[in-house]
């Protein structure tokens, strides 16, 4: 594929590399994106005439010909050619990952490989001489404010580079502002013997045989990092608790990191490559694969996994360029990925969010904060205003989905009081019994028109409120609080009927049913709106069923007419379509958020709606935003916003749930109820990631054969194929 900016990162450990080939550099730090510095990474091969040919990660040397890159889920390979001597040079960097394997995923290290292969010809370039049997390959580093020194390892056979610097803890601090820093130690070691150190101690060179592809002869290196000082601080009232990166509890220094990375290299890479291969067999097109590969690494680069000074474990996720920790509405969209790969990480957040609850006196309930901090500080909301209907419902829906997919009710029992308070507030927001919330309606769509962002009686928030009340009632019933559950379920049922009657406009649901903006305060400016009629109140919106995906994944029926919801999704998909996907509504088609398009696509799949595949459009935005002068990593938004290096794109992993229409209910009285209903129009394979036993290496696969018959390979739990008579074609019981 074309050269473009690309991130590799580690789960919770912050070590990150941002390759920027158009800027001829790599942004690098043991604390990740926005806390990094530009590195001149000189990697390449020496031509027989002495010319040093390089990949476009450095401003030095002579560029290799026809440079390109090939990403996978956990790795990227850069390739270039020495056209005059018919050599192909490849440089691979691998960030190992395997679900639920903390030791693999949090290790702050990357695995590097280089190889040189002969090629028959490069375009129509005439050869300057024969292809040599051996070639010198090299790696050299230059980084500002960094001490770099080369030496031989204690065994006297393996060359290594040691790096030392101080990394800032505050992202994008204004110039001249004092910023706290922590000490970093890094090491780059050659696993091949015979590597020679450069005279300045900032690089290594190795003579490597030029061998046919697949020979297995490579230059293998390991690049590790270590930060032992605290990197976050929890503020709770007057109390201050520091937090160190979790790996530091068993990896005391850079020596321990390198010992683990080198000693377990083969095992870790085997697990990681096995995970990558799952995505090779899925029925994904090229754009979909690239979106998953790019957004997965963007998500990893935003994660913090720490141990607090009081012994508590802390997991949170930066909101990309916004720097908020575990923004509730962002993590809501990441839930399919958590359920598919690592539910415990979601459980950690579900246990943390109650810490930032705000009491609401009028309702006797509570409001969930938008986030849990910013930068290196956690423990309180930093976002400038609340979005209570949105976030309260999000938490309740996330908790319900977690319980159904795992069968674990312990978080719900632990936080039952919190659940009840969130629901009590949601009940209160319908001030006139219309079924619609008219208070607390500022929402997550913070670059939208007033009709979408601030209006009273928004349809999507009303439906999400219904779903949240149903989730709360369900959880409280299961936790032995039936007296609290009953009124919530009754209120949700009554509201659903009223919403449908008031908001249905014949072929779609209105954005809001309260058309006037008079008396509404703009949460950003604090100024009242004066619009007598909000522009776009009757537009087609991609958000209508936003609150219904997680219940559908658990086998819950939609609270509104499913056919109307289906028609709404299809018609809005047509009317709101722009160049890079759908805008928020048909009134703002260029106001695109990729994550919300993906979420809408997943909801539509569960509703059975036939939607166009827009992954090519989504990917076009990523390619445009990461070539030439632009370098935004996964970017969620188009030109009037800049949500970049953003974790929310991992919403696309929901394809592994929505495409086979997987439904999981591990709370059913008769035992787990698990079913699938893939479209059978073409042969396909869908690894059922959410049903995997990762420790045992067993991953069930939903298979549609050329005749349209559905079967399950490697079944662990009994899985029903919906839409087929019991005992009929493809049925599973």
C-alpha positions as CSV (number, residue, x, y, z in Angstrom):
1,X,0.0,0.0,0.0
2,X,1.0,3.7,-0.2
3,X,3.3,5.2,2.4
4,X,1.4,6.9,5.1
5,X,1.7,7.7,8.8
6,X,1.3,4.6,10.9
7,X,1.3,3.9,14.7
8,X,2.6,0.9,16.6
9,X,2.0,0.8,20.3
10,X,1.9,-1.4,23.4
11,X,-1.2,-2.1,25.6
12,X,-1.1,0.0,28.7
13,X,2.7,0.4,28.6
14,X,2.8,3.6,26.6
15,X,5.9,2.7,24.5
16,X,5.0,4.0,21.0
17,X,6.4,4.6,17.5
18,X,4.7,6.9,14.9
19,X,6.2,6.3,11.5
20,X,6.0,9.5,9.4
21,X,7.6,8.7,6.0
22,X,6.5,12.0,4.4
23,X,8.3,13.9,7.1
24,X,11.3,11.4,7.0
25,X,11.1,10.6,10.7
26,X,9.6,8.6,13.5
27,X,8.0,10.1,16.5
28,X,9.1,8.0,19.5
29,X,8.8,7.9,23.3
30,X,8.5,5.4,26.1
31,X,5.3,7.4,27.0
32,X,3.7,7.4,23.6
33,X,2.0,9.8,21.3
34,X,1.9,13.5,22.3
35,X,4.8,12.8,24.8
36,X,7.2,11.9,22.0
37,X,10.1,13.4,20.1
38,X,11.1,13.2,16.4
39,X,13.7,10.5,15.8
40,X,15.9,10.2,12.7
41,X,15.7,6.4,12.2
42,X,18.3,5.5,9.5
43,X,17.5,2.0,8.3
44,X,18.6,0.5,5.0
45,X,21.2,-1.3,2.9
46,X,24.6,-0.4,1.4
47,X,24.9,-0.8,-2.3
48,X,28.1,-2.4,-3.7
49,X,29.3,1.0,-4.8
50,X,29.1,2.3,-1.2
51,X,25.8,4.2,-1.5
52,X,23.7,4.0,1.7
53,X,20.1,3.4,0.6
54,X,17.4,4.1,3.2
55,X,13.8,3.9,4.0
56,X,12.0,7.3,4.2
57,X,12.3,7.4,8.0
58,X,15.4,9.6,8.0
59,X,16.6,12.8,6.3
60,X,20.0,11.2,5.7
61,X,21.2,8.8,3.0
62,X,19.8,8.1,-0.5
63,X,16.2,6.9,-0.6
64,X,15.4,3.4,-1.7
65,X,13.3,3.0,-4.8
66,X,9.5,2.3,-4.8
67,X,9.1,2.4,-1.0
68,X,5.8,1.0,0.3
69,X,4.4,-0.4,3.5
70,X,2.4,-3.5,4.5
71,X,0.6,-3.4,7.8
72,X,-1.0,-6.3,9.7
73,X,-2.8,-6.3,13.0
74,X,0.3,-6.2,15.2
75,X,3.1,-5.3,12.8
76,X,4.2,-3.3,9.8
77,X,6.7,-4.1,7.1
78,X,8.5,-1.3,5.1
79,X,9.9,-2.3,1.7
80,X,12.2,-0.6,-0.8
81,X,14.5,-1.5,-3.7
82,X,18.0,-0.9,-4.7
83,X,17.1,-0.7,-8.4
84,X,20.6,-0.7,-9.8
85,X,21.8,-3.8,-8.0
86,X,18.4,-5.5,-7.9
87,X,18.0,-5.9,-4.2
88,X,14.8,-5.7,-2.1
89,X,15.2,-4.5,1.5
90,X,12.5,-5.1,4.1
91,X,12.2,-3.8,7.6
92,X,9.5,-5.3,9.9
93,X,8.5,-4.0,13.3
94,X,6.2,-6.2,15.5
95,X,4.3,-5.1,18.6
96,X,3.2,-8.4,20.1
97,X,-0.4,-8.8,21.3
98,X,-2.5,-11.8,22.3
99,X,-5.8,-11.3,24.1
100,X,-5.9,-11.8,27.9
101,X,-2.1,-12.4,28.1
102,X,-1.0,-9.5,30.2
103,X,2.7,-10.4,30.2
104,X,2.8,-10.5,26.4
105,X,0.8,-7.3,25.8
106,X,2.3,-5.0,28.4
107,X,5.9,-5.8,27.7
108,X,7.4,-2.5,26.7
109,X,9.3,-3.8,23.7
110,X,9.2,-4.1,19.9
111,X,10.7,-6.9,17.8
112,X,12.6,-5.7,14.6
113,X,13.7,-7.7,11.6
114,X,15.6,-6.8,8.4
115,X,16.2,-8.9,5.4
116,X,17.6,-8.5,1.9
117,X,16.4,-10.6,-1.1
118,X,17.4,-10.6,-4.8
119,X,14.9,-9.5,-7.4
120,X,14.8,-10.1,-11.2
121,X,14.4,-6.5,-12.2
122,X,13.1,-3.2,-10.8
123,X,10.9,-1.5,-13.4
124,X,13.0,-0.8,-16.5
125,X,16.2,0.3,-14.6
126,X,19.4,-1.1,-16.1
127,X,21.6,-3.0,-13.6
128,X,24.9,-1.3,-12.6
129,X,26.4,-4.6,-11.7
130,X,25.5,-8.1,-10.5
131,X,23.4,-8.6,-7.4
132,X,25.8,-9.1,-4.6
133,X,25.8,-12.3,-2.4
134,X,26.0,-10.3,0.8
135,X,25.0,-6.8,1.7
136,X,25.6,-4.5,4.7
137,X,22.4,-3.5,6.5
138,X,22.3,-0.8,9.2
139,X,20.3,1.0,11.8
140,X,21.2,4.4,13.3
141,X,19.4,6.7,15.7
142,X,19.5,10.4,16.3
143,X,17.1,11.9,18.9
144,X,17.1,15.3,20.5
145,X,18.0,15.6,24.1
146,X,18.9,12.0,24.3
147,X,22.1,10.2,25.3
148,X,22.8,7.4,22.9
149,X,25.8,5.1,23.3
150,X,26.9,1.8,21.8
151,X,28.6,-1.1,23.5
152,X,28.8,-4.9,23.5
153,X,26.5,-6.8,25.8
154,X,28.1,-8.6,28.7
155,X,28.5,-11.7,26.6
156,X,30.9,-9.8,24.3
157,X,29.0,-11.0,21.2
158,X,25.9,-8.9,20.8
159,X,26.0,-5.2,20.0
160,X,23.6,-2.9,21.6
161,X,22.6,0.8,21.8
162,X,21.6,2.4,25.1
163,X,19.3,5.4,25.2
164,X,18.6,7.7,28.1
165,X,16.4,10.8,28.2
166,X,13.7,12.4,30.3
167,X,10.1,12.2,29.0
168,X,7.5,14.9,29.7
169,X,4.2,13.9,31.5
170,X,2.1,16.8,30.2
171,X,0.9,16.6,26.5
172,X,1.2,19.7,24.3
173,X,2.2,22.0,27.1
174,X,2.6,25.7,25.9
175,X,6.2,26.6,25.2
176,X,8.0,27.8,28.3
177,X,5.6,26.1,30.7
178,X,7.4,23.9,33.3
179,X,6.5,20.3,32.7
180,X,7.3,17.4,35.0
181,X,9.4,14.6,33.5
182,X,10.4,11.1,34.2
183,X,13.6,9.2,33.5
184,X,13.6,6.7,30.6
185,X,16.0,4.0,29.8
186,X,15.9,2.2,26.4
187,X,18.0,-0.5,24.7
188,X,18.2,-1.7,21.2
189,X,20.1,-5.0,21.0
190,X,21.2,-7.2,18.0
191,X,20.2,-10.9,18.4
192,X,22.6,-11.7,15.6
193,X,26.3,-11.9,16.5
194,X,28.8,-10.0,14.4
195,X,27.0,-6.7,14.3
196,X,29.5,-3.8,14.4
197,X,29.0,-0.6,16.3
198,X,29.4,2.7,14.5
199,X,32.3,4.9,15.6
200,X,29.9,7.5,17.1
201,X,28.1,4.8,19.1
202,X,24.7,5.7,17.6
203,X,24.3,2.8,15.1
204,X,25.0,-0.7,14.2
205,X,25.9,-2.5,10.9
206,X,25.6,-6.2,10.0
207,X,26.7,-8.1,6.9
208,X,23.7,-10.2,5.8
209,X,23.5,-12.8,3.1
210,X,21.3,-11.9,0.2
211,X,19.0,-14.9,0.1
212,X,15.8,-15.9,-1.6
213,X,12.5,-15.0,0.1
214,X,11.5,-17.5,2.8
215,X,15.0,-18.4,3.6
216,X,14.5,-17.2,7.2
217,X,17.8,-15.4,7.3
218,X,17.2,-12.0,8.9
219,X,18.8,-9.5,11.2
220,X,16.8,-9.8,14.4
221,X,16.8,-7.0,17.0
222,X,14.8,-6.1,20.1
223,X,14.0,-2.5,21.2
224,X,12.9,-2.2,24.8
225,X,12.0,0.7,27.1
226,X,11.5,1.2,30.9
227,X,10.0,3.9,33.0
228,X,10.0,3.2,36.7
229,X,8.7,6.5,38.1
230,X,5.0,7.4,38.5
231,X,3.3,8.5,35.3
232,X,-0.2,9.4,36.7
233,X,-1.6,10.9,39.8
234,X,-5.1,10.1,41.2
235,X,-6.8,13.0,42.9
236,X,-9.6,12.1,45.4
237,X,-10.5,15.1,47.6
238,X,-7.4,16.0,49.5
239,X,-5.7,12.6,48.8
240,X,-3.1,12.2,46.1
241,X,-2.0,8.8,44.9
242,X,0.7,8.2,42.3
243,X,0.6,5.4,39.8
244,X,3.4,3.5,38.0
245,X,3.1,1.6,34.8
246,X,1.9,-1.9,35.7
247,X,4.8,-3.7,34.0
248,X,7.2,-2.0,36.5
249,X,6.0,-4.2,39.3
250,X,7.8,-7.2,37.9
251,X,10.2,-5.6,35.4
252,X,12.4,-3.5,37.7
253,X,14.7,-1.9,35.1
254,X,15.7,-2.0,31.4
255,X,17.8,-5.1,32.1
256,X,14.7,-7.0,33.2
257,X,12.7,-5.8,30.2
258,X,15.4,-7.0,27.8
259,X,15.8,-10.3,29.5
260,X,12.1,-11.0,29.2
261,X,11.8,-9.7,25.7
262,X,14.8,-11.7,24.4
263,X,14.1,-14.8,26.4
264,X,10.5,-15.1,25.4
265,X,10.7,-13.7,21.9
266,X,9.8,-16.9,20.0
267,X,6.8,-17.7,22.2
268,X,5.5,-14.1,22.2
269,X,5.8,-13.8,18.4
270,X,4.1,-17.1,17.9
271,X,1.1,-16.1,19.9
272,X,1.0,-12.7,18.3
273,X,1.2,-14.1,14.7
274,X,-1.5,-16.6,15.6
275,X,-3.7,-13.7,16.6
276,X,-3.0,-11.9,13.3
277,X,-3.9,-14.9,11.3
278,X,-7.4,-14.8,12.7
279,X,-8.0,-11.6,10.7
280,X,-6.6,-13.1,7.5
281,X,-9.4,-15.7,7.4
282,X,-12.3,-13.3,8.0
283,X,-14.5,-12.0,5.2
284,X,-13.0,-8.5,5.2
285,X,-12.1,-6.4,2.1
286,X,-8.9,-4.5,1.9
287,X,-10.2,-1.2,3.3
288,X,-11.8,-3.0,6.2
289,X,-8.6,-4.8,7.1
290,X,-6.6,-1.6,7.0
291,X,-9.2,0.2,9.2
292,X,-8.9,-2.6,11.8
293,X,-5.1,-2.7,11.7
294,X,-4.8,1.1,11.9
295,X,-7.4,1.7,14.6
296,X,-6.3,-1.2,16.8
297,X,-2.8,0.3,17.2
298,X,-4.3,3.8,17.7
299,X,-6.4,2.3,20.5
300,X,-3.4,0.6,22.1
301,X,-1.4,3.9,22.0
302,X,-4.0,5.6,24.2
303,X,-4.1,3.0,27.0
304,X,-2.7,3.4,30.5
305,X,-2.4,0.3,32.7
306,X,-1.0,1.3,36.1
307,X,-0.7,0.2,39.7
308,X,-1.7,2.9,42.2
309,X,0.3,3.5,45.4
310,X,-2.5,2.0,47.5
311,X,-2.3,-1.3,45.6
312,X,-5.3,-0.7,43.3
313,X,-5.1,-1.5,39.6
314,X,-5.9,1.3,37.2
315,X,-6.8,1.0,33.5
316,X,-7.9,4.0,31.4
317,X,-7.8,5.2,27.8
318,X,-6.8,8.6,26.6
319,X,-9.3,10.2,24.2
320,X,-6.6,10.8,21.6
321,X,-5.8,14.4,20.9
322,X,-8.3,15.4,23.7
323,X,-6.3,13.7,26.4
324,X,-9.3,12.9,28.6
325,X,-9.1,9.6,30.5
326,X,-11.8,7.0,29.7
327,X,-14.4,9.3,28.2
328,X,-17.6,7.4,28.8
329,X,-19.2,7.9,25.4
330,X,-15.9,7.0,23.6
331,X,-15.5,3.8,25.6
332,X,-19.2,3.0,24.9
333,X,-18.2,2.7,21.3
334,X,-15.2,0.5,22.2
335,X,-17.3,-2.1,24.0
336,X,-17.6,-4.5,21.1
337,X,-13.8,-4.7,21.0
338,X,-13.6,-5.3,24.8
339,X,-16.2,-8.0,24.6
340,X,-14.4,-9.6,21.6
341,X,-10.9,-9.5,23.1
342,X,-10.6,-8.7,26.7
343,X,-13.8,-8.1,28.9
344,X,-11.7,-7.7,32.1
345,X,-10.4,-4.3,30.8
346,X,-14.0,-3.1,30.5
347,X,-14.7,-4.4,34.0
348,X,-11.8,-2.3,35.4
349,X,-13.4,0.8,33.9
350,X,-16.9,-0.1,35.1
351,X,-15.4,-0.3,38.6
352,X,-13.7,3.1,38.2
353,X,-16.4,5.3,36.7
354,X,-18.6,5.4,39.9
355,X,-15.7,7.3,41.5
356,X,-16.6,10.3,39.3
357,X,-20.3,10.3,40.0
358,X,-22.0,13.7,40.8
359,X,-25.0,13.9,43.1
360,X,-28.2,15.4,41.6
361,X,-30.4,16.7,44.4
362,X,-33.6,17.3,42.4
363,X,-33.8,13.7,41.2
364,X,-32.3,12.1,44.3
365,X,-30.1,10.4,41.7
366,X,-26.6,10.8,40.2
367,X,-24.9,12.0,37.1
368,X,-21.9,10.2,35.6
369,X,-19.1,12.5,34.7
370,X,-18.0,12.6,31.0
371,X,-14.4,11.6,31.8
372,X,-12.0,10.6,34.6
373,X,-9.3,13.2,34.2
374,X,-6.9,14.5,31.6
375,X,-3.2,14.2,30.8
376,X,-1.3,12.7,33.8
377,X,-4.1,13.5,36.3
378,X,-7.0,11.2,37.0
379,X,-9.9,11.3,39.5
380,X,-12.2,14.1,38.3
381,X,-14.0,15.3,35.1
382,X,-12.1,17.9,33.0
383,X,-14.5,18.3,30.1
384,X,-16.2,21.6,30.4
385,X,-19.8,20.5,30.7
386,X,-21.9,17.4,31.6
387,X,-23.9,15.2,29.2
388,X,-25.9,13.3,31.8
389,X,-28.6,11.5,29.8
390,X,-25.9,10.3,27.3
391,X,-23.4,9.1,29.9
392,X,-25.8,7.7,32.4
393,X,-27.4,5.5,29.7
394,X,-24.0,4.6,28.3
395,X,-22.8,3.2,31.6
396,X,-26.0,1.2,32.2
397,X,-25.8,-0.3,28.7
398,X,-22.1,-1.1,29.0
399,X,-22.7,-2.9,32.4
400,X,-25.6,-4.9,31.0
401,X,-23.6,-6.0,27.9
402,X,-20.6,-7.0,30.1
403,X,-22.8,-9.1,32.3
404,X,-24.5,-10.9,29.4
405,X,-21.3,-11.6,27.5
406,X,-19.4,-12.9,30.5
407,X,-22.1,-14.1,32.9
408,X,-20.4,-12.0,35.6
409,X,-22.9,-10.1,37.7
410,X,-20.4,-9.1,40.4
411,X,-19.8,-5.6,39.0
412,X,-23.6,-5.0,38.8
413,X,-24.0,-6.3,42.4
414,X,-21.1,-4.1,43.6
415,X,-22.5,-1.0,42.0
416,X,-26.2,-1.7,42.3
417,X,-26.8,1.5,44.3
418,X,-24.9,3.5,41.6
419,X,-27.1,1.8,38.9
420,X,-30.2,2.8,40.7
421,X,-29.1,6.4,41.1
422,X,-28.2,6.7,37.4
423,X,-31.6,5.4,36.5
424,X,-33.4,7.7,39.0
425,X,-31.8,10.6,37.2
426,X,-32.9,9.3,33.8
427,X,-36.5,9.0,35.1
428,X,-36.4,12.6,36.3
429,X,-35.3,14.0,32.9
430,X,-38.7,13.4,31.3
431,X,-40.2,16.5,33.0
432,X,-43.6,16.4,31.3
433,X,-44.3,12.7,30.8
434,X,-43.7,12.9,27.0
435,X,-41.3,10.0,27.0
436,X,-38.5,12.4,26.0
437,X,-35.8,13.9,28.2
438,X,-35.9,17.7,28.3
439,X,-33.1,18.1,30.8
440,X,-29.5,17.0,30.6
441,X,-29.6,16.7,26.8
442,X,-26.2,18.2,25.8
443,X,-24.5,15.2,24.2
444,X,-21.3,13.7,22.8
445,X,-21.9,15.1,19.3
446,X,-20.0,18.2,20.2
447,X,-19.4,19.6,16.7
448,X,-23.0,19.3,15.4
449,X,-25.7,21.8,14.8
450,X,-27.8,23.0,17.8
451,X,-30.7,20.7,16.8
452,X,-28.4,17.7,17.1
453,X,-26.2,18.8,20.0
454,X,-28.5,20.8,22.5
455,X,-32.1,20.3,21.5
456,X,-34.7,19.4,24.1
457,X,-36.5,16.1,23.4
458,X,-33.9,14.5,21.1
459,X,-35.1,11.3,19.6
460,X,-31.8,9.4,19.8
461,X,-31.4,10.4,23.5
462,X,-35.0,9.4,24.2
463,X,-34.4,6.0,22.7
464,X,-31.1,5.6,24.5
465,X,-32.8,6.6,27.8
466,X,-35.4,3.9,27.2
467,X,-32.6,1.3,26.6
468,X,-30.7,2.5,29.7
469,X,-33.8,2.3,31.9
470,X,-34.4,-1.2,30.6
471,X,-30.8,-2.2,31.3
472,X,-31.0,-0.8,34.8
473,X,-34.3,-2.6,35.5
474,X,-32.8,-5.9,34.2
475,X,-29.6,-5.6,36.3
476,X,-31.4,-4.5,39.4
477,X,-33.9,-7.4,39.1
478,X,-31.0,-9.9,38.8
479,X,-29.3,-8.2,41.8
480,X,-32.3,-8.8,44.0
481,X,-33.7,-5.2,43.8
482,X,-37.1,-6.0,42.2
483,X,-38.8,-3.2,44.0
484,X,-36.5,-0.7,42.2
485,X,-36.6,-2.5,38.9
486,X,-40.3,-2.6,38.3
487,X,-41.0,1.2,37.9
488,X,-38.0,1.6,35.6
489,X,-39.2,-1.1,33.2
490,X,-42.7,0.4,33.2
491,X,-41.4,3.9,32.5
492,X,-39.3,2.6,29.6
493,X,-42.2,0.8,28.1
494,X,-44.5,3.8,28.3
495,X,-41.9,6.1,26.9
496,X,-41.2,3.9,23.9
497,X,-44.8,4.1,22.7
498,X,-44.8,7.9,23.1
499,X,-41.5,8.3,21.3
500,X,-42.7,6.4,18.3
501,X,-45.9,8.3,18.0
502,X,-44.3,11.7,18.3
503,X,-41.1,11.3,16.3
504,X,-42.0,9.1,13.3
505,X,-42.2,11.3,10.1
506,X,-43.3,8.6,7.7
507,X,-40.0,7.3,6.5
508,X,-37.6,8.3,9.3
509,X,-37.5,9.5,12.9
510,X,-37.1,13.3,13.6
511,X,-33.9,14.5,15.2
512,X,-35.9,16.1,17.9
513,X,-39.6,16.8,18.5
514,X,-39.1,20.1,20.4
515,X,-38.4,22.4,17.5
516,X,-37.7,25.6,19.3
517,X,-34.3,26.7,20.5
518,X,-35.6,29.4,22.7
519,X,-34.5,29.0,26.2
520,X,-31.8,26.5,25.4
521,X,-28.3,27.3,26.6
522,X,-25.3,26.6,24.4
523,X,-23.1,24.5,26.8
524,X,-19.9,25.8,25.1
525,X,-20.6,29.5,25.2
526,X,-23.1,29.7,28.1
527,X,-25.2,31.9,25.9
528,X,-28.9,31.2,25.1
529,X,-30.0,30.1,21.7
530,X,-32.5,32.3,20.0
531,X,-33.6,30.1,17.1
532,X,-37.4,29.9,17.0
533,X,-37.1,26.8,14.9
534,X,-34.0,24.7,15.0
535,X,-32.6,24.0,11.6
536,X,-32.5,20.3,10.9
537,X,-35.0,19.2,13.6
538,X,-36.7,17.0,11.0
539,X,-33.5,15.8,9.3
540,X,-32.5,12.2,8.7
541,X,-30.1,11.1,11.5
542,X,-27.6,8.3,11.8
543,X,-28.0,8.3,15.6
544,X,-31.6,7.2,16.0
545,X,-30.8,3.6,17.1
546,X,-27.5,4.5,18.8
547,X,-28.6,3.1,22.1
548,X,-29.8,-0.2,20.7
549,X,-26.7,-2.0,19.6
550,X,-25.5,-3.4,22.9
551,X,-29.0,-4.8,23.9
552,X,-29.3,-6.4,20.4
553,X,-25.9,-8.1,20.9
554,X,-27.4,-9.6,24.1
555,X,-30.5,-10.8,22.3
556,X,-32.8,-8.0,23.5
557,X,-35.7,-7.0,21.2
558,X,-35.8,-3.4,20.1
559,X,-38.2,-1.3,22.2
560,X,-39.6,0.5,19.1
561,X,-41.0,-1.0,15.9
562,X,-38.1,-2.8,14.3
563,X,-39.3,-2.2,10.7
564,X,-39.4,1.5,11.3
565,X,-36.0,1.5,12.9
566,X,-34.7,-0.5,9.9
567,X,-36.3,1.9,7.4
568,X,-34.8,4.9,9.4
569,X,-31.3,3.4,9.2
570,X,-31.5,2.8,5.4
571,X,-33.1,6.1,4.6
572,X,-30.7,8.1,6.8
573,X,-27.8,6.2,5.2
574,X,-28.9,7.5,1.8
575,X,-29.8,11.1,2.7
576,X,-26.8,11.9,5.0
577,X,-24.1,10.4,2.7
578,X,-21.1,12.5,2.0
579,X,-17.6,11.9,0.5
580,X,-16.2,10.0,3.5
581,X,-19.3,8.4,5.0
582,X,-22.5,9.8,6.5
583,X,-22.6,13.1,8.3
584,X,-24.5,13.4,11.6
585,X,-27.7,14.2,9.7
586,X,-28.9,15.0,6.2
587,X,-28.4,18.7,7.2
588,X,-24.6,18.3,7.7
589,X,-23.4,15.6,5.3
590,X,-19.7,16.6,5.6
591,X,-19.7,16.6,9.4
592,X,-18.5,13.0,9.5
593,X,-17.5,10.8,12.5
594,X,-16.1,7.5,11.3
595,X,-16.8,5.7,14.6
596,X,-20.5,6.7,14.5
597,X,-20.8,5.5,11.0
598,X,-19.3,2.1,12.1
599,X,-21.7,2.0,15.1
600,X,-24.7,2.7,12.8
601,X,-23.5,0.0,10.4
602,X,-23.4,-2.5,13.3
603,X,-26.9,-1.5,14.5
604,X,-28.2,-1.8,11.0
605,X,-26.8,-5.3,10.7
606,X,-28.7,-6.5,13.8
607,X,-31.8,-4.8,12.5
608,X,-31.4,-6.7,9.2
609,X,-31.1,-3.5,7.2
610,X,-29.3,-3.8,3.8
611,X,-26.8,-1.0,3.9
612,X,-24.1,-0.1,1.4
613,X,-20.5,-1.0,2.4
614,X,-18.8,2.3,3.1
615,X,-15.4,1.1,4.4
616,X,-13.7,2.4,1.2
617,X,-15.0,5.9,2.1
618,X,-13.9,5.6,5.7
619,X,-10.5,4.5,4.6
620,X,-10.2,7.3,2.1
621,X,-10.4,9.7,5.0
622,X,-7.6,7.9,6.8
623,X,-5.4,7.8,3.7
624,X,-6.0,11.5,2.9
625,X,-5.3,12.5,6.5
626,X,-2.0,10.6,6.8
627,X,-0.2,11.5,3.5
628,X,1.9,14.5,2.4
629,X,1.8,17.2,5.0
630,X,-0.9,15.5,7.2
631,X,-0.2,13.0,10.0
632,X,-3.3,12.4,12.2
633,X,-3.1,8.6,12.8
634,X,-6.7,7.3,13.1
635,X,-8.8,10.4,12.6
636,X,-12.5,10.2,13.5
637,X,-13.6,13.5,12.0
638,X,-13.4,15.5,8.8
639,X,-12.3,19.0,8.1
640,X,-14.2,21.0,10.8
641,X,-12.9,18.9,13.7
642,X,-9.6,17.2,14.6
643,X,-10.2,14.1,16.7
644,X,-6.9,12.5,15.8
645,X,-4.8,9.6,17.1
646,X,-8.2,8.6,18.4
647,X,-9.1,5.3,20.1
648,X,-12.7,5.2,18.9
649,X,-11.9,3.7,15.5
650,X,-11.6,0.3,17.1
651,X,-15.4,0.3,16.9
652,X,-14.7,-1.5,13.6
653,X,-13.9,-4.7,15.5
654,X,-17.7,-4.9,16.0
655,X,-17.7,-6.4,12.5
656,X,-16.8,-9.7,14.2
657,X,-20.0,-9.5,16.2
658,X,-22.4,-7.8,13.8
659,X,-21.5,-9.6,10.5
660,X,-22.4,-13.0,11.9
661,X,-25.1,-11.3,14.1
662,X,-23.8,-12.9,17.2
663,X,-26.0,-12.8,20.3
664,X,-24.8,-13.9,23.7
665,X,-26.8,-14.3,26.8
666,X,-24.8,-16.1,29.6
667,X,-27.4,-15.1,32.2
668,X,-30.2,-17.3,30.8
669,X,-31.7,-19.6,33.5
670,X,-31.4,-22.6,31.2
671,X,-27.8,-22.0,30.5
672,X,-25.9,-19.8,28.0
673,X,-28.0,-18.8,24.9
674,X,-25.7,-18.1,22.0
675,X,-26.8,-17.7,18.4
676,X,-25.6,-16.5,15.0
677,X,-27.4,-15.5,11.8
678,X,-24.9,-14.5,9.1
679,X,-26.0,-13.6,5.6
680,X,-25.6,-16.7,3.5
681,X,-25.2,-15.1,0.1
682,X,-21.5,-15.8,-0.1
683,X,-18.9,-18.1,1.4
684,X,-17.3,-16.6,4.5
685,X,-15.6,-17.3,7.8
686,X,-16.0,-15.3,10.9
687,X,-13.8,-16.1,13.9
688,X,-16.2,-15.7,16.9
689,X,-13.7,-13.7,19.0
690,X,-16.1,-13.1,21.8
691,X,-16.5,-16.8,22.4
692,X,-12.8,-17.7,22.3
693,X,-10.9,-19.5,25.0
694,X,-7.7,-17.5,24.5
695,X,-5.6,-19.4,27.1
696,X,-6.4,-22.7,25.5
697,X,-6.0,-21.2,22.0
698,X,-9.6,-22.3,20.9
699,X,-11.5,-19.9,18.8
700,X,-14.9,-21.0,17.3
701,X,-15.5,-20.0,13.7
702,X,-18.8,-19.3,12.0
703,X,-18.6,-20.7,8.4
704,X,-20.9,-20.2,5.5
705,X,-20.2,-22.7,2.7
706,X,-20.7,-22.1,-1.0
707,X,-24.2,-23.6,-0.7
708,X,-25.2,-21.1,2.0
709,X,-25.1,-23.7,4.8
710,X,-24.0,-22.3,8.2
711,X,-21.8,-24.4,10.5
712,X,-19.6,-23.8,13.5
713,X,-16.0,-25.0,13.6
714,X,-14.3,-25.5,16.9
715,X,-17.5,-25.0,18.9
716,X,-17.0,-24.5,22.6
717,X,-20.5,-23.4,23.8
718,X,-23.6,-24.7,22.0
719,X,-24.5,-22.2,19.3
720,X,-27.8,-21.9,17.5
721,X,-28.1,-20.8,13.9
722,X,-31.1,-18.5,13.8
723,X,-33.4,-18.4,10.8
724,X,-33.3,-22.2,10.4
725,X,-35.8,-24.8,11.6
726,X,-34.6,-26.9,14.5
727,X,-32.8,-29.9,13.0
728,X,-32.9,-28.3,9.6
729,X,-30.2,-27.1,7.2
730,X,-27.3,-25.9,9.2
731,X,-29.1,-25.8,12.5
732,X,-27.1,-26.1,15.7
733,X,-28.4,-26.9,19.1
